[in-house]
Amino acid sequence: MVFDKLFGWVRKKEPDPPIPFGRYSDNNKSVQKVQKWAEADEYFKAKEFMKCIDAFFEYLHDEEQQNVILNRQNGSLEFTLYQGSKIIRGKIDNQKITAETTIARMPEPSIPVMRRLLEMDFNLYYSRYALKNDNIMMLFGSDIVTASPNKLYYGLKELATKADKQDDLLVSEFKFLEPIDTGHIMQVQEQEKEAKYKFLRKWITETLEYINSLEADKFSGGISYMLLALVFRLDYLISPEGKLLSELEKIASSYYSKDDKSSPERNPVMVEGFKKLLAKSREEVTSHFFRSRYTFAIVVPHNMKSVSEAIQTALQNMQWYRDNNYPLIANKVMEYGFAFCQFSYSLPKPVSDLFRLFMQVNYPEYFRELGFNTAYYDEERNQFNEDAVDDKIDSIIYYWKPKYPSLAFKTKKLKFDTLVNFNQSFLQEVSELNFE
């Protein structure tokens, strides 16, 4: 067996299905990509504007996503960017840069829609809403001499991310509006769609039933952790888009809102939000299961200290539940600590890879139904595939070691006797990762 590992004389496993999880992160640019940003900045300072533009789009281009398309003709540059359900099209010449995206078609004038667009316009810094014929648009423009890499990045990011969010919300709220320019969206396969719908309902139902068995006041903190962990789990594992994603975000924000409500007062609001999701038809839910390409992350990077603190806080807060024989709540408290970071921050790729492994250990049935081959944990037998867990961690660390030379994960410290102890030992190691 040792020789098999050394020389690769092992039977090749079937590859896992290419299913992405979680939100797109642009926090993993290679050293070469980061250098392109520096080049763009230098070209802009030297007033070599078209060279600046070339370096800027090279920085934005994600080879895996194929999110940027350029077309040069007659001294000008036309570009296309992909962001979820929206396509951003633009043109650059020696004088100016313009970009636009179509939100929805409005077949007849509407005062309520126009009022809504005017309200949203006040929250924009770089772009603006507009009407072109019967289409609702978002526009961005700049003179080339003021189009620094920073202005281009944040201007195009605002245009792309706001448009991607608002198209579904507007069409859902104003039923006469029509979706437009969505031909690039890729529908997921039926097996994946069915698994996502099944487990979305399963996880919500099981969580609400368990919560109903607890004393609401005595366990208010644990209930909050379970509900928030559920939000983040659905966001990551189900990866919904459009209005379904917006409703998940609304459930989380109802807890984090800055008011004087206590946990016992906030928990019922989250519960009602989940009940509304359960009340939706299958078609209504699965229509938000699709894939697209992305250029910008909707969350921003944070230093590893923030991640470590969130995990350490969860490890401390789970102890009472572990010691008083509430292993389910203890596991969800720990899941919350890690999942909060995945939901809220644009994480370094090795941390995201480790989070995916964490979720594969904790939710093996879901990954099995999606067609993933490696089973890291058998729930019924409480049995871990220790070699597979160790190998996966080692491969993640090995792959990212060139970029993060101090990165290390002590797999010998992992505990495989119970899921609670595994999660605790795993997260302790994650919290100590060194990205210097």
LUMBA-916556 format. One record per residue (C-alpha): residue number from 1; residue in one letter; x, y, z. Coordinates in Angstrom, 2 decimals. Each point is the difference from the previous one (the first is absolute). Example, Ala and Ser with C-alpha at 12.3 -4.5 7.8 and 13.67 -1.06 7.14 Angstrom:
residues 2
<1,a,<12.30,-4.50,7.80>>
<2,s,<1.37,3.44,-0.66>>
end
This chain:
residues 436
<1,m,<0.00,0.00,0.00>>
<2,v,<2.91,2.31,0.81>>
<3,f,<1.48,-0.66,-3.44>>
<4,d,<-3.39,0.62,-1.58>>
<5,k,<-0.10,3.47,1.54>>
<6,l,<3.63,0.77,-0.85>>
<7,f,<-0.14,-1.01,-3.64>>
<8,g,<-3.63,0.69,-0.76>>
<9,w,<-0.81,-3.69,-0.59>>
<10,v,<-3.52,0.51,1.19>>
<11,r,<-3.20,-0.42,-1.80>>
<12,k,<-1.29,3.33,-1.21>>
<13,k,<-3.21,1.11,1.65>>
<14,e,<-2.89,1.34,-1.99>>
<15,p,<0.15,3.80,0.01>>
<16,d,<-2.53,1.90,2.08>>
<17,p,<-2.65,1.95,-1.91>>
<18,p,<1.04,3.59,-0.82>>
<19,i,<-2.55,1.59,2.33>>
<20,p,<1.05,3.37,1.47>>
<21,f,<-0.96,0.94,3.56>>
<22,g,<-0.35,3.35,1.70>>
<23,r,<0.58,3.47,-1.28>>
<24,y,<2.56,1.04,-2.57>>
<25,s,<3.21,1.37,1.49>>
<26,d,<2.53,2.16,-1.84>>
<27,n,<2.35,-0.18,2.99>>
<28,n,<2.21,-2.63,-1.60>>
<29,k,<1.84,1.83,-2.73>>
<30,s,<3.34,-1.48,-0.94>>
<31,v,<3.21,1.96,0.49>>
<32,q,<-0.01,0.67,-3.74>>
<33,k,<-3.55,1.42,0.17>>
<34,v,<0.89,2.27,2.89>>
<35,q,<2.96,1.22,-2.03>>
<36,k,<-2.40,0.97,-2.79>>
<37,w,<-1.80,2.30,2.42>>
<38,a,<3.32,1.63,0.91>>
<39,e,<0.78,0.40,-3.71>>
<40,a,<-3.39,1.59,-0.64>>
<41,d,<0.64,2.50,2.78>>
<42,e,<3.42,0.89,-1.39>>
<43,y,<-1.33,0.40,-3.54>>
<44,f,<-2.77,2.29,1.26>>
<45,k,<2.51,2.21,1.83>>
<46,a,<2.08,0.16,-3.19>>
<47,k,<-3.16,1.01,-1.95>>
<48,e,<0.26,-3.11,-2.21>>
<49,f,<-3.72,-0.57,0.33>>
<50,m,<-0.63,-2.81,-2.49>>
<51,k,<2.88,-2.02,1.46>>
<52,c,<-1.55,0.62,3.41>>
<53,i,<-3.31,-1.37,-1.29>>
<54,d,<1.65,-3.10,-1.46>>
<55,a,<1.75,-0.82,3.29>>
<56,f,<-3.19,0.70,1.95>>
<57,f,<-2.08,-2.49,-2.00>>
<58,e,<2.77,-2.57,0.24>>
<59,y,<-0.27,0.39,3.78>>
<60,l,<-3.79,-0.46,-0.13>>
<61,h,<0.12,-3.04,-2.28>>
<62,d,<-0.59,-3.27,1.84>>
<63,e,<1.13,-2.89,-2.20>>
<64,e,<-2.26,-2.47,1.80>>
<65,q,<-3.07,2.24,-0.30>>
<66,q,<0.76,1.36,-3.49>>
<67,n,<-1.72,3.13,1.24>>
<68,v,<1.62,2.65,-2.24>>
<69,i,<-0.22,0.24,-3.80>>
<70,l,<1.86,2.69,-1.93>>
<71,n,<-0.41,1.09,-3.62>>
<72,r,<2.31,2.59,-1.60>>
<73,q,<-0.89,1.88,-3.14>>
<74,n,<0.95,3.34,-1.58>>
<75,g,<1.96,1.22,3.01>>
<76,s,<-2.80,-0.66,2.51>>
<77,l,<-0.61,-2.85,2.41>>
<78,e,<-3.34,-1.70,0.61>>
<79,f,<-0.34,-2.12,3.11>>
<80,t,<-2.49,-2.41,1.53>>
<81,l,<-0.10,-0.95,3.69>>
<82,y,<-2.14,-2.70,1.59>>
<83,q,<-1.54,0.37,3.45>>
<84,g,<-2.60,-2.61,0.91>>
<85,s,<-3.19,0.61,-1.95>>
<86,k,<1.32,3.19,-1.63>>
<87,i,<2.32,0.83,-2.87>>
<88,i,<1.88,3.32,0.06>>
<89,r,<0.96,1.37,-3.40>>
<90,g,<2.32,2.94,-0.49>>
<91,k,<2.17,1.96,-2.38>>
<92,i,<3.25,1.90,0.50>>
<93,d,<1.73,2.44,-2.35>>
<94,n,<2.61,2.71,0.45>>
<95,q,<-2.56,2.35,1.56>>
<96,k,<-2.35,-1.95,2.27>>
<97,i,<-1.25,-3.28,1.38>>
<98,t,<-3.68,-0.98,0.04>>
<99,a,<-1.67,-3.12,1.38>>
<100,e,<-3.60,-1.12,0.28>>
<101,t,<-2.15,-2.96,0.98>>
<102,t,<-3.68,-0.74,-0.54>>
<103,i,<-2.04,-0.62,3.16>>
<104,a,<-3.47,-0.80,-1.35>>
<105,r,<-2.49,0.91,-2.71>>
<106,m,<-2.80,2.38,0.98>>
<107,p,<-2.67,-0.38,-2.71>>
<108,e,<-2.00,2.98,1.30>>
<109,p,<0.92,3.03,2.15>>
<110,s,<-0.44,-0.44,3.75>>
<111,i,<0.17,2.70,2.67>>
<112,p,<0.64,-2.53,2.85>>
<113,v,<2.95,-1.50,-1.91>>
<114,m,<1.42,3.44,-0.81>>
<115,r,<-0.33,1.02,3.65>>
<116,r,<1.85,-3.15,1.07>>
<117,l,<2.81,0.64,-2.49>>
<118,l,<0.31,3.60,1.21>>
<119,e,<0.27,-1.19,3.62>>
<120,m,<2.68,-2.54,-0.89>>
<121,d,<1.87,2.57,-2.04>>
<122,f,<0.80,1.98,3.16>>
<123,n,<2.04,-2.93,1.32>>
<124,l,<2.28,-0.20,-3.06>>
<125,y,<3.44,1.61,-0.09>>
<126,y,<1.28,-0.73,-3.50>>
<127,s,<-2.93,-1.21,-2.10>>
<128,r,<-3.61,0.98,-0.64>>
<129,y,<-3.30,-1.45,-1.13>>
<130,a,<-1.42,1.02,-3.37>>
<131,l,<-2.63,-0.88,-2.59>>
<132,k,<0.92,-0.93,-3.55>>
<133,n,<-3.10,-0.56,-2.12>>
<134,d,<-2.01,-2.35,2.23>>
<135,n,<2.99,-1.48,1.83>>
<136,i,<1.12,0.85,3.54>>
<137,m,<3.76,0.45,-0.11>>
<138,m,<2.94,0.74,2.26>>
<139,l,<2.78,2.19,-1.41>>
<140,f,<3.57,0.88,0.93>>
<141,g,<2.27,2.49,-1.72>>
<142,s,<3.28,1.84,0.48>>
<143,d,<2.48,2.11,-1.89>>
<144,i,<3.02,-2.14,-0.79>>
<145,v,<2.37,2.45,1.74>>
<146,t,<-1.79,-0.49,3.34>>
<147,a,<-0.61,-3.74,-0.36>>
<148,s,<2.56,-1.26,2.52>>
<149,p,<0.08,-3.73,0.75>>
<150,n,<-1.76,0.68,3.32>>
<151,k,<-2.78,1.99,-1.62>>
<152,l,<-0.44,-2.61,-2.73>>
<153,y,<-0.10,-2.87,2.48>>
<154,y,<-2.48,1.50,2.43>>
<155,g,<-2.10,1.60,-2.72>>
<156,l,<-0.37,-3.21,-2.00>>
<157,k,<-0.46,-2.03,3.19>>
<158,e,<-2.87,2.23,1.13>>
<159,l,<-1.61,-0.22,-3.42>>
<160,a,<0.37,-3.78,-0.20>>
<161,t,<-0.92,-1.05,3.52>>
<162,k,<-2.96,2.38,0.40>>
<163,a,<-1.43,-1.01,-3.38>>
<164,d,<0.42,-3.71,0.79>>
<165,k,<-1.93,0.46,3.23>>
<166,q,<-2.71,2.38,-1.16>>
<167,d,<-1.18,-1.70,-3.18>>
<168,d,<-1.62,-2.92,1.83>>
<169,l,<-1.31,2.18,2.82>>
<170,l,<-1.66,2.48,-2.34>>
<171,v,<-1.54,-2.70,-2.18>>
<172,s,<-1.30,-1.80,3.11>>
<173,e,<-1.53,3.15,1.46>>
<174,f,<-1.43,1.49,-3.21>>
<175,k,<-1.54,-2.95,-1.83>>
<176,f,<-0.41,1.83,-3.32>>
<177,l,<3.76,0.49,-0.36>>
<178,e,<1.67,-2.58,-2.23>>
<179,p,<3.41,-1.68,0.48>>
<180,i,<2.42,0.83,-2.78>>
<181,d,<3.51,-0.90,-1.16>>
<182,t,<0.22,-3.24,1.99>>
<183,g,<0.92,-2.44,-2.77>>
<184,h,<3.45,-0.62,1.51>>
<185,i,<-1.40,-1.55,3.20>>
<186,m,<0.68,-3.73,0.36>>
<187,q,<-2.73,-2.17,1.49>>
<188,v,<1.15,-2.69,2.43>>
<189,q,<-0.64,-3.66,-0.76>>
<190,e,<-3.18,-1.62,1.30>>
<191,q,<1.83,-2.25,2.49>>
<192,e,<1.70,2.99,1.58>>
<193,k,<-3.19,2.06,-0.03>>
<194,e,<-1.95,-2.79,1.72>>
<195,a,<2.69,-0.50,2.68>>
<196,k,<0.15,3.71,0.74>>
<197,y,<-3.75,0.33,0.31>>
<198,k,<-0.26,-3.13,2.17>>
<199,f,<2.70,1.06,2.44>>
<200,l,<-1.10,3.63,0.17>>
<201,r,<-3.36,-1.24,1.29>>
<202,k,<1.56,-2.75,2.13>>
<203,w,<2.42,2.30,1.83>>
<204,i,<-2.60,2.70,0.63>>
<205,t,<-2.61,-2.53,1.20>>
<206,e,<2.41,-1.87,2.28>>
<207,t,<1.33,3.23,1.51>>
<208,l,<-3.45,1.43,0.72>>
<209,e,<-1.20,-3.30,1.50>>
<210,y,<3.03,-0.22,2.29>>
<211,i,<-0.37,3.62,1.07>>
<212,n,<-3.64,-0.67,0.92>>
<213,s,<1.20,-2.70,2.42>>
<214,l,<2.12,2.54,1.95>>
<215,e,<-0.95,2.57,2.61>>
<216,a,<0.03,3.23,-2.03>>
<217,d,<1.39,2.24,2.76>>
<218,k,<2.47,-2.40,1.56>>
<219,f,<1.48,-1.02,-3.36>>
<220,s,<-0.38,3.33,-1.81>>
<221,g,<3.73,0.26,-0.71>>
<222,g,<0.24,-3.54,-1.37>>
<223,i,<-3.11,0.55,-2.10>>
<224,s,<1.55,3.15,-1.50>>
<225,y,<3.16,-1.92,-0.89>>
<226,m,<-2.02,-2.78,-1.65>>
<227,l,<-2.11,2.38,-2.07>>
<228,l,<2.96,2.10,-1.16>>
<229,a,<2.06,-3.11,-0.78>>
<230,l,<-2.95,-1.16,-2.10>>
<231,v,<0.00,3.27,-1.97>>
<232,f,<3.70,-0.32,-0.71>>
<233,r,<-0.27,-3.73,-0.84>>
<234,l,<-2.74,0.62,-2.54>>
<235,d,<1.93,2.90,-1.47>>
<236,y,<3.13,-2.13,-0.42>>
<237,l,<-1.27,-3.49,-0.81>>
<238,i,<-3.18,0.84,-1.90>>
<239,s,<1.47,3.18,-1.58>>
<240,p,<-3.32,1.61,-0.99>>
<241,e,<-0.14,3.07,-2.19>>
<242,g,<-2.35,2.94,-0.40>>
<243,k,<-2.95,0.51,2.31>>
<244,l,<0.65,-3.21,1.94>>
<245,l,<3.48,1.22,0.88>>
<246,s,<-1.41,3.39,0.96>>
<247,e,<-2.51,-1.62,2.36>>
<248,l,<2.75,-2.00,1.70>>
<249,e,<2.01,3.19,0.47>>
<250,k,<-3.11,1.66,1.45>>
<251,i,<-0.35,-2.77,2.60>>
<252,a,<3.60,0.55,1.13>>
<253,s,<-0.33,3.78,0.03>>
<254,s,<-3.11,-0.26,2.20>>
<255,y,<2.28,-1.39,2.70>>
<256,y,<2.93,2.36,-0.55>>
<257,s,<-2.14,3.15,-0.26>>
<258,k,<0.99,2.79,2.36>>
<259,d,<-2.93,0.17,2.37>>
<260,d,<-0.63,-0.79,3.64>>
<261,k,<-1.61,-3.40,-0.56>>
<262,s,<1.34,-3.01,1.90>>
<263,s,<0.62,-3.47,-1.45>>
<264,p,<-3.38,-1.33,1.19>>
<265,e,<-1.63,2.85,-1.95>>
<266,r,<2.09,-0.40,-3.15>>
<267,n,<-0.21,-3.77,-0.31>>
<268,p,<-3.74,-0.10,-0.86>>
<269,v,<0.64,2.48,-2.84>>
<270,m,<2.59,-2.36,-1.48>>
<271,v,<-2.33,-2.97,0.49>>
<272,e,<-2.76,1.80,-1.93>>
<273,g,<2.47,0.72,-2.80>>
<274,f,<0.78,-3.71,-0.32>>
<275,k,<-3.69,-0.92,0.09>>
<276,k,<-0.54,2.31,-2.97>>
<277,l,<2.72,-1.88,-1.90>>
<278,l,<-1.70,-3.32,0.79>>
<279,a,<-3.29,1.37,-1.33>>
<280,k,<1.45,0.62,-3.45>>
<281,s,<-0.78,-2.42,-2.82>>
<282,r,<2.69,-2.25,-1.46>>
<283,e,<0.01,2.00,-3.23>>
<284,e,<0.34,3.27,1.86>>
<285,v,<3.01,-1.30,1.93>>
<286,t,<1.81,-1.90,-2.76>>
<287,s,<-0.28,2.92,-2.44>>
<288,h,<2.75,1.61,2.09>>
<289,f,<2.38,-2.95,-0.46>>
<290,f,<2.25,1.01,-2.88>>
<291,r,<3.62,0.76,-0.71>>
<292,s,<1.80,2.84,-1.66>>
<293,r,<3.36,1.73,-0.19>>
<294,y,<1.23,2.68,2.37>>
<295,t,<2.51,2.83,-0.05>>
<296,f,<-0.46,1.62,3.42>>
<297,a,<-0.52,-1.38,3.50>>
<298,i,<-2.90,1.45,1.98>>
<299,v,<1.97,-0.26,3.24>>
<300,v,<3.45,1.41,0.77>>
<301,p,<3.17,-1.62,1.39>>
<302,h,<0.78,0.10,3.71>>
<303,n,<3.23,-0.85,1.75>>
<304,m,<0.37,-3.47,1.49>>
<305,k,<-0.24,1.45,3.50>>
<306,s,<-3.74,0.66,-0.55>>
<307,v,<-0.52,-3.60,-1.11>>
<308,s,<1.96,-1.39,2.95>>
<309,e,<-1.94,2.11,2.49>>
<310,a,<-3.37,-1.10,-1.40>>
<311,i,<1.02,-3.67,0.17>>
<312,q,<1.48,0.30,3.50>>
<313,t,<-3.15,1.70,1.28>>
<314,a,<-2.11,-2.85,-1.39>>
<315,l,<2.31,-2.59,1.58>>
<316,q,<-0.45,1.65,3.38>>
<317,n,<-3.77,0.37,-0.36>>
<318,m,<-0.58,-3.62,-0.98>>
<319,q,<1.54,-1.42,3.18>>
<320,w,<-3.11,0.21,2.18>>
<321,y,<-2.06,-1.86,-2.60>>
<322,r,<2.70,-2.65,-0.41>>
<323,d,<0.40,-0.50,3.76>>
<324,n,<-3.77,-0.14,0.61>>
<325,n,<-0.66,-2.62,-2.67>>
<326,y,<-1.33,2.18,-2.82>>
<327,p,<2.43,-1.12,-2.73>>
<328,l,<-2.27,1.15,-2.83>>
<329,i,<-0.03,3.60,1.26>>
<330,a,<3.74,-0.16,0.75>>
<331,n,<0.69,-1.00,-3.61>>
<332,k,<-2.23,2.76,-1.38>>
<333,v,<1.70,2.62,2.20>>
<334,m,<3.35,-1.05,-1.47>>
<335,e,<-1.43,-0.08,-3.51>>
<336,y,<-1.28,3.52,0.57>>
<337,g,<3.47,1.30,0.92>>
<338,f,<1.60,-1.26,-3.22>>
<339,a,<-3.02,0.54,-2.26>>
<340,f,<-0.41,3.61,1.15>>
<341,c,<3.46,0.71,-1.41>>
<342,q,<-0.75,-1.77,-3.28>>
<343,f,<-3.25,1.98,-0.32>>
<344,s,<1.35,3.40,1.07>>
<345,y,<3.57,0.15,-1.31>>
<346,s,<1.84,-0.67,-3.23>>
<347,l,<2.26,-2.72,1.41>>
<348,p,<3.40,-1.21,-1.21>>
<349,k,<-0.56,-3.06,-2.20>>
<350,p,<1.66,-2.53,2.35>>
<351,v,<-2.40,1.06,2.78>>
<352,s,<-2.96,-0.40,-2.37>>
<353,d,<1.33,-3.42,-1.03>>
<354,l,<0.22,-1.04,3.65>>
<355,f,<-3.53,1.30,0.60>>
<356,r,<-1.27,-2.19,-2.82>>
<357,l,<1.70,-3.02,1.59>>
<358,f,<-1.58,0.94,3.35>>
<359,m,<-3.44,0.02,-1.64>>
<360,q,<0.67,-3.29,-1.81>>
<361,v,<0.78,-1.62,3.33>>
<362,n,<-3.10,1.45,1.67>>
<363,y,<-2.48,-0.56,-2.85>>
<364,p,<1.12,-3.18,-1.80>>
<365,e,<-3.50,-1.01,-1.09>>
<366,y,<-0.44,3.21,-2.00>>
<367,f,<3.32,-0.33,-1.80>>
<368,r,<-0.72,-3.66,-0.72>>
<369,e,<-3.28,0.92,-1.71>>
<370,l,<1.83,2.61,-2.07>>
<371,g,<2.31,-2.73,-1.28>>
<372,f,<3.15,0.59,2.06>>
<373,n,<2.04,-3.16,0.39>>
<374,t,<2.09,0.37,3.14>>
<375,a,<-1.82,-0.62,3.27>>
<376,y,<1.86,1.70,2.85>>
<377,y,<-2.45,-0.93,2.75>>
<378,d,<-2.65,-2.68,0.52>>
<379,e,<-2.73,1.49,2.19>>
<380,e,<-1.72,-3.28,0.90>>
<381,r,<3.21,-1.70,1.15>>
<382,n,<1.67,3.17,1.32>>
<383,q,<3.00,-1.09,-2.06>>
<384,f,<2.51,2.29,-1.70>>
<385,n,<2.07,-0.69,-3.09>>
<386,e,<3.10,1.31,1.74>>
<387,d,<2.39,-0.57,-2.91>>
<388,a,<-2.28,1.86,-2.41>>
<389,v,<-0.34,2.96,2.38>>
<390,d,<3.76,0.18,0.55>>
<391,d,<0.76,-0.35,-3.71>>
<392,k,<-2.45,2.75,-0.94>>
<393,i,<1.45,2.42,2.55>>
<394,d,<3.56,-0.82,-1.06>>
<395,s,<-0.87,0.58,-3.67>>
<396,i,<-1.54,3.42,0.78>>
<397,i,<3.05,1.10,2.02>>
<398,y,<2.43,-1.36,-2.62>>
<399,y,<-1.79,1.79,-2.86>>
<400,w,<0.03,3.40,1.74>>
<401,k,<3.41,-0.25,1.68>>
<402,p,<1.80,1.91,-2.80>>
<403,k,<-2.24,3.03,0.58>>
<404,y,<-0.15,-0.36,3.80>>
<405,p,<3.36,-1.48,1.10>>
<406,s,<-0.96,-0.01,3.72>>
<407,l,<-3.24,-1.91,-0.58>>
<408,a,<-0.21,-3.18,2.10>>
<409,f,<-2.77,-2.20,1.37>>
<410,k,<0.85,-2.55,2.72>>
<411,t,<-2.20,-2.94,-1.04>>
<412,k,<1.39,-2.09,2.88>>
<413,k,<-1.96,2.20,2.40>>
<414,l,<-3.33,-0.94,-1.55>>
<415,k,<-2.35,-2.10,2.14>>
<416,f,<-2.11,-2.64,-1.71>>
<417,d,<-2.00,-1.45,2.92>>
<418,t,<-3.13,2.20,-0.35>>
<419,l,<-1.22,2.63,-2.44>>
<420,v,<0.06,2.65,2.74>>
<421,n,<3.63,-0.73,0.83>>
<422,f,<0.97,-0.13,-3.65>>
<423,n,<-1.62,3.37,-0.70>>
<424,q,<1.65,1.55,3.04>>
<425,s,<3.49,-1.30,-0.87>>
<426,f,<-0.42,0.87,-3.69>>
<427,l,<-1.12,3.58,0.68>>
<428,q,<2.76,0.50,2.55>>
<429,e,<2.55,-0.73,-2.72>>
<430,v,<-1.79,2.26,-2.50>>
<431,s,<0.06,2.87,2.50>>
<432,e,<3.79,-0.37,0.31>>
<433,l,<0.80,0.07,-3.74>>
<434,n,<2.83,2.37,-0.88>>
<435,f,<-0.44,2.04,-3.20>>
<436,e,<3.02,2.26,0.40>>
end
